Amino acid sequence: MGQGNACNRKTVAASLNRQGLVAKAARKFKATTNSNHNLAVFDNLLGQN
């Protein structure tokens, strides 16, 4: 079941289950902007939101 081989999703799930492995869920979007700061905020010269 390497990369590039076609196989059934249930077959892969059964194989993972037999090996005691669990699929890793995708991470949700994490906001990285900190708006709570005391730094200067510059003018919006480009007219963006």
C-alpha positions as CSV (number, residue, x, y, z in Angstrom):
1,M,0.0,0.0,0.0
2,G,2.7,2.4,-0.9
3,Q,2.4,5.8,-2.5
4,G,0.8,5.5,-6.0
5,N,-1.0,2.2,-5.6
6,A,-4.7,2.2,-6.0
7,C,-6.6,0.5,-3.1
8,N,-10.0,0.6,-1.4
9,R,-10.4,3.1,1.5
10,K,-11.9,0.3,3.7
11,T,-9.0,-2.0,3.0
12,V,-6.6,0.7,4.2
13,A,-8.8,1.4,7.3
14,A,-8.8,-2.3,8.1
15,S,-5.1,-2.5,7.7
16,L,-4.5,0.5,10.0
17,N,-6.9,-1.0,12.5
18,R,-5.1,-4.3,12.6
19,Q,-1.8,-2.5,13.2
20,G,-3.3,-0.3,15.9
21,L,-2.7,2.9,14.0
22,V,-5.0,6.0,13.9
23,A,-5.2,8.5,11.1
24,K,-4.1,12.0,12.0
25,A,-6.8,14.6,11.5
26,A,-6.0,17.7,9.6
27,R,-5.4,20.8,11.6
28,K,-8.0,23.6,11.6
29,F,-7.0,27.1,10.5
30,K,-5.1,28.9,13.2
31,A,-5.2,32.7,13.3
32,T,-1.6,34.1,13.7
33,T,-2.5,37.8,13.7
34,N,-2.3,39.6,17.1
35,S,-4.6,42.6,17.1
36,N,-4.3,43.3,20.8
37,H,-1.1,45.3,20.8
38,N,0.0,48.8,21.6
39,L,2.2,49.3,18.5
40,A,1.6,51.9,15.9
41,V,-1.0,51.1,13.2
42,F,-0.1,52.6,9.9
43,D,-2.5,54.2,7.3
44,N,-4.1,51.9,4.8
45,L,-2.4,53.3,1.7
46,L,-3.5,50.5,-0.6
47,G,-7.2,50.7,0.3
48,Q,-7.4,47.0,1.5
49,N,-9.9,45.9,4.1
